[in-house]
Amino acid sequence: GDCFLLYVPTQWVPNTASGVTGAFYSSVDAASVAVYVADDAGELTVSDYWSLCNEKYEKELEEYKPIDKTEKIVLGGQSAEKRVFTAKKTVYDETTKKNVTATYKFMQVMAKYKGEMYILLYSATEENYEKHLETIEGNSEDAGIIPYFRFDEAYKAEDGEKEFSDKV
């Protein structure tokens, strides 16, 4: 099974329907965060895995554009790499009952743990991306989805006490 705990703020809606552990903000603001294990990473390092993703995204995503250079961060106590990119994405709009295409901004955080490549992916429309950034990356108190992320043995009972969030 997946050995991680993903905490999200209580006002986010947990979503595990697609077999991927995640949550979204609301039906009006489709900001979402998801964590999954990459099945195509094999022995690759985090940097090599990003190169693989980059090639794949160039072929498959509409108007794909990497934004920043790689940023080294920590995910669940493991060294990780963060990449940000934009791409067009078509989503079903509940209000208008139509498919709507918009430019989304993505943050992909990759960390290797026990030989598996874990991906934490945050996405939001370009105009809503900044709005949720503190929730994702954490604030000065270090409360945030990335700072609270845990791999199995890093989990301690007191982590369950954090008010910030629901466990997905």
Beta strands, then each sheet from edge to edge (+ up, - down):
strand 1: 4-5
strand 2: 7-9
strand 3: 13-15
strand 4: 21-24
strand 5: 32-38
strand 6: 62-66
strand 7: 71-75
strand 8: 78-93
strand 9: 98-113
strand 10: 116-125
strand 11: 150-151
strand 12: 165-167
sheet 1: 1+ 11-
sheet 2: 2+ 12-
sheet 3: 3+ 4- 5+ 10- 9+ 8- 6+
sheet 4: 3+ 4- 5+ 10- 9+ 8- 7+
end
